[in-house]
């Protein structure tokens, strides 16, 4: 069973409970999948929004631009799509080529938002590059890949650290969260392989 929708559900719930600026920013920029949205075709054509031609994360900048340009929107808890997870899904691919694509798109998204949002709004999003470095290790791409990712992100001006990282409780919770995601993904792959 896929759990890819849970983080999106949390963002929507927080927005519906509190329509504060922080929850609206999360709604606009933390939901990078298009399957959680119904978008007017005229809007896409007017702002010339299209998917990136990259091997992985091609929908991230699409959704980021939608979030940036949208002026009117409605939010609903109504289910409009059934998301699944399969071994061939891009989210399951962990090779260097897919990872590099994700890093490139992360940099593009970071720079787009840094350039176009106010400093205050950008800071509220709490974007940083440390997760990308962690993903290099999680994907078992090696310490060298993690180090080169850190170097690239730093050179591109991506903030790598946040004062929150000095909170041991937060760091432990994040590590546990990453481990649990890894474990569930691994369990899913094992179940999938037994069926086939």
C-alpha positions as CSV (number, residue, x, y, z in Angstrom):
1,X,0.0,0.0,0.0
2,X,1.3,3.4,-0.9
3,X,1.7,6.1,1.7
4,X,2.8,8.8,-0.7
5,X,-0.3,10.8,-0.1
6,X,0.1,11.2,3.7
7,X,2.4,14.3,3.6
8,X,0.1,15.9,1.1
9,X,-2.9,15.2,3.3
10,X,-1.1,16.8,6.3
11,X,-0.4,20.0,4.2
12,X,-4.1,20.2,3.2
13,X,-5.4,19.6,6.7
14,X,-3.1,22.3,8.2
15,X,-4.2,24.8,5.5
16,X,-7.9,24.0,6.1
17,X,-7.4,24.4,9.9
18,X,-5.3,27.6,9.7
19,X,-5.2,29.6,6.6
20,X,-2.1,31.4,7.8
21,X,0.6,32.5,5.4
22,X,2.9,29.6,6.5
23,X,0.2,27.0,5.7
24,X,-0.6,28.7,2.3
25,X,3.1,28.6,1.4
26,X,3.2,24.9,2.2
27,X,0.1,24.4,0.1
28,X,1.7,26.3,-2.9
29,X,5.2,24.9,-2.7
30,X,5.4,21.6,-0.7
31,X,3.0,19.6,-2.8
32,X,5.1,18.9,-5.9
33,X,2.9,16.2,-7.4
34,X,0.3,17.2,-10.1
35,X,-2.0,14.3,-9.2
36,X,-3.1,16.1,-6.1
37,X,-4.4,19.1,-8.1
38,X,-7.0,20.0,-10.7
39,X,-5.6,22.8,-12.8
40,X,-7.4,24.9,-15.4
41,X,-5.9,24.4,-18.9
42,X,-6.2,28.1,-19.7
43,X,-4.1,28.9,-16.6
44,X,-1.4,26.5,-17.8
45,X,-1.4,28.0,-21.3
46,X,-1.5,31.6,-20.0
47,X,1.6,31.2,-17.9
48,X,3.2,28.7,-20.3
49,X,3.8,26.2,-17.6
50,X,5.1,22.8,-18.7
51,X,6.9,19.8,-17.4
52,X,10.7,19.8,-17.3
53,X,12.4,17.4,-19.8
54,X,14.4,15.6,-17.2
55,X,14.6,11.9,-16.2
56,X,13.3,12.3,-12.7
57,X,11.4,15.0,-10.8
58,X,9.9,16.5,-14.0
59,X,6.8,17.6,-12.1
60,X,8.5,19.6,-9.4
61,X,9.0,22.8,-11.3
62,X,5.6,22.4,-12.9
63,X,4.0,22.4,-9.5
64,X,6.3,25.1,-8.2
65,X,5.3,27.4,-11.0
66,X,1.6,26.6,-10.6
67,X,2.0,27.4,-6.9
68,X,3.7,30.7,-7.7
69,X,1.4,32.0,-10.4
70,X,-2.0,30.8,-9.0
71,X,-4.1,33.6,-7.7
72,X,-7.4,31.9,-7.1
73,X,-7.7,28.4,-5.7
74,X,-9.9,26.1,-3.7
75,X,-8.8,23.4,-1.3
76,X,-10.8,20.2,-0.7
77,X,-10.2,17.0,1.3
78,X,-12.1,15.2,-1.4
79,X,-10.2,12.3,-3.0
80,X,-9.6,12.8,-6.7
81,X,-6.9,10.3,-7.4
82,X,-5.6,6.9,-6.2
83,X,-1.8,6.9,-6.1
84,X,0.0,3.6,-6.1
85,X,3.6,2.6,-5.8
86,X,5.3,0.1,-8.0
87,X,8.9,-1.1,-8.5
88,X,9.1,0.9,-11.8
89,X,7.8,4.1,-10.3
90,X,10.4,6.9,-10.6
91,X,10.1,7.4,-6.8
92,X,11.6,3.9,-6.4
93,X,14.5,4.6,-8.7
94,X,17.8,5.1,-6.8
95,X,20.5,5.1,-9.5
96,X,23.0,7.9,-9.9
97,X,21.3,9.3,-13.0
98,X,17.9,9.7,-11.4
99,X,19.5,11.1,-8.2
100,X,21.5,13.7,-10.2
101,X,18.3,14.7,-11.9
102,X,16.5,15.2,-8.6
103,X,19.4,17.3,-7.3
104,X,19.4,19.5,-10.4
105,X,15.6,20.1,-10.1
106,X,16.0,20.8,-6.3
107,X,18.6,23.5,-7.2
108,X,16.3,25.0,-9.8
109,X,13.3,25.0,-7.4
110,X,15.4,26.5,-4.6
111,X,16.8,29.3,-6.9
112,X,13.3,30.0,-8.4
113,X,11.7,30.4,-5.0
114,X,14.7,32.4,-3.5
115,X,14.5,34.8,-6.5
116,X,10.7,35.2,-6.6
117,X,9.5,35.0,-3.0
118,X,10.1,37.6,-0.3
119,X,12.9,36.8,2.1
120,X,10.3,36.2,4.9
121,X,8.2,33.8,2.8
122,X,11.3,31.9,1.6
123,X,12.6,31.5,5.1
124,X,9.2,30.1,6.2
125,X,9.5,27.3,3.7
126,X,12.7,26.2,5.5
127,X,14.3,24.7,2.4
128,X,17.8,23.4,2.8
129,X,20.0,20.9,0.9
130,X,20.8,18.5,3.7
131,X,18.0,16.2,2.8
132,X,19.6,15.7,-0.7
133,X,22.9,14.7,0.9
134,X,21.0,12.3,3.2
135,X,19.2,10.8,0.1
136,X,22.6,10.1,-1.5
137,X,23.4,8.0,1.5
138,X,19.9,6.5,1.7
139,X,20.1,5.4,-1.9
140,X,23.5,3.8,-1.1
141,X,25.3,5.9,-3.7
142,X,28.3,6.3,-1.4
143,X,30.0,8.8,0.7
144,X,31.7,10.3,-2.4
145,X,28.3,11.1,-4.0
146,X,27.0,12.6,-0.7
147,X,30.1,14.8,-0.5
148,X,29.9,15.9,-4.2
149,X,26.2,16.7,-3.7
150,X,27.0,18.8,-0.6
151,X,29.7,20.6,-2.6
152,X,27.4,21.2,-5.6
153,X,24.6,22.5,-3.5
154,X,26.9,24.8,-1.5
155,X,28.4,26.2,-4.8
156,X,24.9,26.9,-6.1
157,X,24.0,28.9,-3.0
158,X,21.7,26.4,-1.4
159,X,21.4,26.8,2.3
160,X,22.7,23.6,3.9
161,X,22.2,24.1,7.6
162,X,19.4,25.4,9.7
163,X,19.6,26.3,13.4
164,X,17.0,23.6,14.0
165,X,19.7,21.0,13.2
166,X,21.3,21.8,16.5
167,X,18.3,20.5,18.3
168,X,19.1,16.8,19.1
169,X,15.4,15.9,19.4
170,X,14.6,17.2,16.0
171,X,17.6,15.5,14.4
172,X,16.7,12.2,16.0
173,X,13.1,12.5,14.9
174,X,14.2,13.3,11.3
175,X,16.6,10.4,11.3
176,X,13.9,8.1,12.6
177,X,11.5,9.4,10.0
178,X,14.0,8.8,7.2
179,X,14.7,5.3,8.5
180,X,11.0,4.5,8.7
181,X,10.5,5.6,5.1
182,X,13.5,3.5,4.0
183,X,12.2,0.5,5.9
184,X,8.7,0.8,4.4
185,X,10.1,1.2,0.9
186,X,12.3,-1.8,1.4
187,X,9.4,-3.9,2.8
188,X,7.3,-2.9,-0.3
189,X,10.1,-3.9,-2.7
190,X,10.4,-7.3,-0.9
191,X,6.6,-7.9,-1.1
192,X,6.6,-6.9,-4.7
193,X,9.5,-9.2,-5.6
194,X,7.8,-12.2,-3.8
195,X,4.7,-11.7,-5.9
196,X,6.7,-11.6,-9.2
